[in-house]
């Protein structure tokens, strides 16, 4: 199964986060998914990061990316949906 083939059925706004050195999902694969999504999509690449732990690779970039995306999706609330960094993965 190719995830890009399923992407066109997703019409909700989507935030894609990926590591620059992700050995499991190559940059061209993430771009193919983004290009085929049926709705708007943001793609954020974490420099030097791999497949997991993006919030540890660059906490500020993770927080900014997620907060910006969420705030853009819910502007009508009149408040910042600020995001806290998730707890460490066990």
Buried (B, 14 or more C-beta within 10 A) or exposed (E): EEEBEEBEEBEEBBBBBBBEEBEEBEBEBBBBBBEBBEEEBBBBBBEEBBEEEBBBBBEEBBBEBBBBBBBEBEEEEEEEBEBEEEEEEE
